Amino acid sequence: MITQFKSLFRRFQAEETGAITVDFVVLVSAIIGLSIMVMAIIWEGAFAFTQRLNNEVESIEVIVY
């Protein structure tokens, strides 16, 4: 599957006609958009986890003798 994407990318890169260039721009913008959405989801989950962890750590009592 990765080999197919590599060959597709090489064809996009080698082709200089307008239609292929437009397709490539749309493809790259879709990949970037999806990446941003995935990063937002991961960031939200990681932030919630760190908040819970912070609350747990703050609730630990340390006894000094």
C-alpha positions as CSV (number, residue, x, y, z in Angstrom):
1,M,0.0,0.0,0.0
2,I,2.8,2.4,0.8
3,T,4.5,1.5,-2.5
4,Q,1.3,2.6,-4.3
5,F,1.2,5.9,-2.4
6,K,4.9,6.4,-3.3
7,S,4.3,5.8,-7.0
8,L,1.2,8.0,-6.9
9,F,3.2,10.8,-5.3
10,R,6.0,10.4,-7.9
11,R,3.4,10.7,-10.7
12,F,1.9,13.8,-9.1
13,Q,5.4,15.3,-8.6
14,A,6.5,14.5,-12.2
15,E,3.3,15.7,-13.9
16,E,3.1,19.4,-14.7
17,T,-0.3,19.8,-16.2
18,G,-2.9,21.8,-14.3
19,A,-5.4,19.1,-13.4
20,I,-2.8,17.0,-11.6
21,T,-1.5,20.0,-9.7
22,V,-5.1,20.9,-8.5
23,D,-5.6,17.3,-7.5
24,F,-2.3,17.3,-5.5
25,V,-3.3,20.6,-3.8
26,V,-6.7,19.1,-2.8
27,L,-5.0,15.9,-1.6
28,V,-2.4,17.7,0.5
29,S,-5.0,20.1,2.0
30,A,-7.2,17.2,3.0
31,I,-4.3,15.4,4.6
32,I,-3.4,18.6,6.5
33,G,-7.0,19.1,7.6
34,L,-7.4,15.6,8.9
35,S,-4.1,15.8,10.7
36,I,-5.2,19.0,12.4
37,M,-8.5,17.4,13.5
38,V,-6.7,14.3,14.8
39,M,-4.2,16.5,16.7
40,A,-7.1,18.4,18.3
41,I,-8.7,15.2,19.5
42,I,-5.4,13.9,20.9
43,W,-4.6,17.3,22.5
44,E,-8.0,17.4,24.2
45,G,-7.6,13.9,25.6
46,A,-4.1,14.5,26.8
47,F,-5.1,17.8,28.5
48,A,-8.0,16.1,30.3
49,F,-5.6,13.3,31.5
50,T,-3.1,15.8,32.8
51,Q,-5.8,17.7,34.6
52,R,-6.9,14.4,36.4
53,L,-3.3,13.5,37.1
54,N,-2.6,16.9,38.6
55,N,-5.7,16.6,40.8
56,E,-4.5,13.2,42.0
57,V,-1.0,14.4,42.7
58,E,-2.3,17.5,44.6
59,S,-4.5,15.3,46.8
60,I,-1.5,13.2,48.0
61,E,-0.5,14.1,51.5
62,V,3.2,14.1,52.3
63,I,4.2,13.4,55.9
64,V,7.5,14.8,57.0
65,Y,9.0,13.4,60.3
